[in-house]
Amino acid sequence: MTKPEKPGRQQKRQMKSASRLFAVQALFQMEASDATLDDVRQQFETHRFGATLDGNEYARGNVSLFRAILNGALEHQGRIDQMTDRALAAKWPIDRIDPTLRALFRAAGAEMLAGNTPPKVVISEFVDVARAFFPEGKEPGFVNAVLDHMAREALPEAF
């Protein structure tokens, strides 16, 4: 029996990126269906991480990062939503924006507040997530601007 290979640097990055995408999907699903954190987390970890569904192969993901984002988004949702509101135009509070973007801002805000990843990396990663959801739209630029504002509020020393 051969020992499984340890993931290389590039694969670790891809796993983290996949975890961010999964976290946004999970937060969206929780809001849309009123599912619990435990139910959604188990569903993603069991049926998405590294799974093949309908001929599509999902990335393995980084379980620790996925869980940290979900937990942080729920634990700090009020603070994250306030930071997001301050970054949005006055006529567009967070409860009026697209639910996918709302989930994205909450996931990114959770990772920023955890402080384990440089804010510019968090911004770049979540702009990429926005591109995955909105490949033809203006949303990635909007996400970049909002997350930049949030990061400067949450971690001004990083800029």
N, C-alpha and C positions, 0 to 999 in steps of 0.2 A: 504494500500500500504506500502510495507516495504522499508526501506531506504537501498540503496546499501552499501555493506560492503566496508570499506576503505581497500586498499591493505596492507598486512603485509610486513615486511622487506624482506622476501624471494621473495615475488611476485614483490615488487618494483625492486629488483635486476634483476629478470627475464625480467621485462618490459624494463629496461635499456639495458640489453643484446640484446633483440629483436630489440630495436631502433637502436643499432649499426649495427646489421645485415641488417635491413631495409635501413639504411643510405648508406651502401656499395652498396646494390642493386640499390638504387635510383641514386647514383652517376654513377654507371655503366650504368644504363638505360639512363641517361642524355647524357653521352658521346656517347653511341651507337646509339641513335636515334635523337640527337640534340633537345630533348624535353627541355622545359623551367623548371626552378626551381619550379615555381608555379604549372605547370601542373603535374609534377612528385610528388610533395609534396601532392597535393590534391588527386591524384590517390592512393598513399600509405595510406594516412590517411582515405580515404573513403572506399577503397577496400581491404586493407591488415590488418590494425590494428584491431585485434579481429574478422576478417572475417573467414568464412568457404568457401573454394573454392575447388571444386573437391574432397570433403571429407576430405580435410586437414584444420585443424583449426589453424589460425595464432594467435600469442600472441597479447595482446593489445598494448604493446609498450608504451613508454613514449614520448608523442608528443613534449614536450619542449626540451628534449635531441635530438630527431630526427631533429627538426628544427634547433637547435643550431649547430649540426654537419654539416648539409647541408649548412647553411649560412656561417659557419666558413670555410668550405672546399672551397666554391666559393670565399669568400672574401680574403682568404689567400692562394689561390692555388699556386701562384708564389713562395711564401716563402716555402710552404710545399713541392712543387716539387723540389726546390733547396736543402732542407734538405734531401729529399729522394735521390736525385742524389748523394749527398756527402756520403750517406750511402751505395750506390751501387758500384759495381766494375766499373772501368772507361769505360769498353767496353759495359756496360749495363745501359745506361741512362734510366730514367723513361719512356720515350716514346717507349722503346723497350720491356718493361716488359708486362706481361699478364694484360689485362685491368681490370680484377677483382682485381688483386693485386694493381694496380694503384689506383683504387677506395678505396680500403682498406687503403692504405697509406695516401690518402687524408683525409679520415674520421678520422683516428687515429691522424693524424697531427693536424686536426682542434680541436679535443678534447684536445690534449696536449697543444696547444697554448691558448685555453680558460682558462686553469689553474684551473678548478674546480674539477678535478679528479686527484688523485696522478698518476704520470706517470707509476708506476709499475702496477697499476690497469688497466690503458689504454692498456698497452702492453699485459697483461694477457687476457683481454677481446677480443682484436683484434686477438690474437693468436687463441682463441677459434672460432672466426668468420672464420679465415683461415681454421681451422679444419672442419668447416661446409661446406666450398666450396671445400676443397681438403683433404678428409678424408684419402686417401691412399698415399698422396704425401709427399714430403720434404718441401713443401711450409710453413707449420706452423713454422718450425725451421728457415727458411729464414726470415719470417715475424718477428719472435722474434728478430733476429739479427739486422735487419734494423730498427725496432721500438726502440730498445735499443739505437742504435746510434743516431737516431732522438731525442729521449727523452733527452739524455745527452747533445745534442746541444741546444735544446729548453729550458730545465730546469736543468742546471747543478747543481744548489743548492739542487735539490731533491735527489741527489746521494751521 
